[in-house]
Amino acid sequence: MKLTLGVVDAFTSKPFSGNPAAVCLLEKEISPELMQQIAMEMNLSETAFVQKTNQVGHYNLRWFTPTLEIDLCGHATLASSRWMLYKGWATESDSIHFHTRSGELIVRSTDSKLEMNFPLIPTYEDQHPFYPNSLFGKKIVKAARLNKNWIFQLENEDAVRSLVPDFMEIAKHSEEGFIITAEGEKYDIVSRFFGPNVGVPEDPVTGFAHCALMDFWYQELGKMKLHAFQASRRGGELWLEKHDDRVLLQGEAIVVYQAEMKLEL
């Protein structure tokens, strides 16, 4: 069996920045076990698998980290869309409908960006039982919980950028991971995401986290639109817009390389 995979840097217009994802366009079905093995071999934060359905413009989409299948992934959805456009599976005028474990996700082209229609993730103000006041030496202004993760608002952008995480402690005190955030200087908000329990110690740019950050910061600032930056070493830029219980995430993506995988099964 031969499979062609593309590697796409998402939430950036520059190679070697943003968040890289591998994308495999499947002409025929393969097992989830094989998908997981391929994701482990690619060893990126996510590998996406896209397969056509019987309905034109509709596709099944699954995401795997090197260790497990996940429910929602923004950057790998963005990467999948860019790779589909690159390979001729879709055109700029198409709306791409992905069917996923998180329901239907719709992606469309808008100028130089791609726009993803994702579910807004509700957040609930709370106090973390182990980190009530500070996180690795940084003051917590506000904390909130969401499904499998926590958000910690820190005092300012510098606190977010300079925080040194202890991944073993994060793994011990979270189901998936921690999102840290603050109001930005150049951007409306900045953030970082640590997910050691899903095989991603620090994710370069995290789409699903911004589905929660949109809700968190809407409660804090009342803004329906946010210009966001994820302040990882690679860095990535997003534009967010709240629509009731949905959030539109806009970003750029660039194809970096493609590879052929030959499997003797």
N, C-alpha and C positions, 0 to 999 in steps of 0.2 A: 504494500500500500504506500502511495506517495501522497503527502499532504503539503500544500503550500501555505505558509504563514507569513503575514505581514507584521512588522513592528512599527507602531505609530506612536509618536509623542503627542499626547493630548493636553489641552489647555495651554498651548503655546504655539507660536509661529516660527520658533527657532529650533533646529535640531539639537538634541542632547540637553533639552530642558523640558519642563512639564513632566508628565507622568507617562512612561512607556507602557504600552500594552501589546501583547501578541494577539492576533486575530486569525482565526481559521474559518474559511468559508467552505462548508461541507456540501459536497455533491451527493453524498449518501450518509445515512445515519451511522454513528459510531457509539460505543458504549460510554456511559458516564465514567467507568473505571479507566478507559483509555484516555478520555478527556483529562482526568485527574493526573494521569501519568505524563501526558504531554505538558500540562501546566507545570508540573514539578520539573520537567526537563527544561522548559523555557526559563523558569526561575525568575519571572517578573512578578510584580505584585498581583496582576491578573492576566489570565489568558481567556479570550472570548471565543465562543463557538457559535457560528451563525448557520442556520439551515433554512432553505425555502419551504414555504407551506404551499397548500393548493390554491391559496388566494394571492393574486398579484399584489406585490408591494408589502406583503406580510411575511415575517420571518420569526423563527424561534431563536432565542438568544439565551445562552447560559454563560456564567462567569465562574472561573475557578482561580483561587490563589494556589500557591505551591502545596498547600495542605488541605484545602476543603473547598466545596462549592458554596457560593454566597448568594444572598437574596437580591442585592442591588449594587450596581457599580456604575458610576457616572463616567469615569474616564475611559473605561473599556467599551462603553456604549458609544461614546464620541469617537473613539478609535475605530470601532467596527463600522460606523457610518462613513468615516473618511476612507477606510480601506475598500468598502463596497463601492463608493464613488470612483475610486482609483481603478478598481478591477472591472468596472462596468456592470456591476450588479444593481446599481441605482444611478439616477441622473440628478443634476442639481434641482430640477423642477419637481422631483418626487418627494412625497412624504413617506418616510420609512417607518413601518409599524413593527415594533418588536414585541413578541409575546414572551413574557418572562415570569419568574417566580414572584415578582412584585406587580404583576398585571401588565397591561399594555402600555408601552412607552413609545412616544412618537417623536421622530427627529426630522427636522427640515433644514434646508440651507437658507441662510439669510446673510446677504453680502458675503464677506469673507469668512463668516462664522457658521457654526452649526448650532441649532437651537434644540434642546431636549426638553420634552414635557414630562416631568417627573412628579411623583407624589410628594407633597409636603410632609415632612416627618414631625409629628408633634413632640414638643419638649416640655418638661414639667420642672419648675424650680424646686430644688431639693438640696439637702446637705449630704455630701458624701460621708459615709460612716468612718472612713479611715483618713480622709483629707478634708476636714471641716473648714479650715482657715487658710491653709497654704499648701502649695503643690511644688515639691522639690525646691523649696526656698523662695517661691514667688507667691505673693498675696493673692488669695482668691477673692474677687469682688462679688461673684455670683456663680452658683453652680446649678446645673439642671441635668435631669436624667432623660434618656430616651431608650428605646428598645436596644438592649445589649451594650449601650455606650453611655458615657458621661461627657457633658460639656462643662468646662471651667473658664469663666471670664476672668482674665488677669487685668492688671492696672493699665497697661499700655502696650504698644507694639514692641517696644524693646524687651519687655518681660516675656512676650511670646517668642521672639527671635532668640533670646539668650537662654531660655530654659533648657536645662540638661536633664533629659528623662532617664529614669531607672526602669528599663524595660521589664526586668524581673518583678519589680514592685507593681508596675501597671498590669502585668499578666495576673498577678496574685489578687488584685483588687478590682478587676473588671471582667465582664464576660467576653467582650471583644476589645474595647480600647477606650482611649481618652481623646477628646477634642479640646484643644486650648485655643482661646480667641481673645481679641481685644479690638477696640476701635483703632483704625489705621491712621497714618499721617497722610500718605498719598492716596490710599484706598479707603473706602467706607469701613471695611473690616479686614483683619488679617487672622490667620489661623494656622494650626498644625494638627496632624492626626497621628496618633501612635496606636498601632493595632497588633501587638505581639501575639495575641491569642488567635489571630487569623493568618499568621505567618508573615506579617508586614510590620516590622519594628517601627519605621516611620514611613508613611506613604507620601510620595512627592506631591500629589494633588488628588483630592478625594471628592468626587461628585456627590456621593450619598451624604457625606458630612455637611455639605452646603444645603442639602434639602432640610436638614435639621437646623443649621445656622440661620437660614432664612426665617424660620419660625422663631428661633431664640431672639434674634435681633429685631424682628418685627415687634415682639413683645417689649423689647427694651427701648427701641427708637421710634417705632411706628412707621418706618419706611417700607414702602412696597417694592422698591428697587434698591439693589446694593451692587457696588463694584467691589469685588473681593480678590484677595491675593493669599495664596497658601505659601507660607514662608519657610518651605523646606529648602534643602541645599539646591535642588533643581529649580524650584519655584514654579508657580502657575497662576494664571489670571482667569477669573470667571465674572460673568455678568448675570445677576439673579433678579427675577421678577416674580412676585407672589400673585397668584390668581386663585382666591378661595383656598381650596385644599390641594392645589397644585403649585409647582414652582417651575418656571422656565429657566433653564441653565444654558447660557451661551458661552461658547469657547471656540478657539481655533485648534487645529490639529495638523500634523505634518507627517507624511510617510517617511520613514528613515531607511528601512531595508526590508527585503523579503528573503525567505529561506525555504528550502525544500527539505522536508523530513521524509526519509525512507524507512518504513517500518516493515520488518520481517516478522509477521505474526503467524 
